Structure formats: C-alpha cells, structure tokens
C-alpha cells in the first residue's frame, strides 16, 4: 500500500468546486492524478451535505437566526461560504473547507 500524496488545501477545494459545477474528473485542472480526483469527489460528495448541515446548526445556535436562505446557493461550497460570512469568518486566509472544519470542530468541543 502506498501512502497518499499531500496536496495544498486550495488544490483540493478547487477540485471539489469543479465537481460541484459538474465538471468530469478528466476536465478538472489539477496537479493530482485522476484516481486521486475520483477519491476526492467520492469522499466530499459523502461529507459535504452533513458538513453544511453542521455549520447551519452552528449559525442557528450562535446567531439565533434561521440560515435557510443559503439553501438557494447552487453548491455546498457556496452554502458554506454564506454560513461562514454570517458567523463573521468571511476570509481569514484559510480555505472555505478549512474554516468550516475548524468551526464545526470548535462548536462540538464548546457546546456538544
């Protein structure tokens, strides 16, 4: 078994955004191999809905507002961006996925 190569978060997030916009794996501009891109597509397709839901709960808890308006966003990444902006974490130099993982993990540690 070979170890996974490591890629910058921006490369992974860019590929995930391409998948969400409907691009096939062989048309995604990335330095990763197609097998890696397929794995990312499969993995993020499984976790993005739940991650979006978790961050929505955090928004609702922290702001006491219903964040349902972001459901009109076309992609999960776009929804995550809206949630992060609502929480005041619009751009801290980290990727959207990175900020989301940090916020949902911190929420479970502090509240759950």
Secondary structure, DSSP 8 states (H G I E B T S, - for coil): --------HHHHHHHHHHHHTT--GGG---SS-HHHHHHHHHHHHHHHHHHHHHHHHHHHHHH-S-GGGGGGSSSHHHHHHHHHHHTT-S-SSS-HHHHHHHHHHHHHHHT-
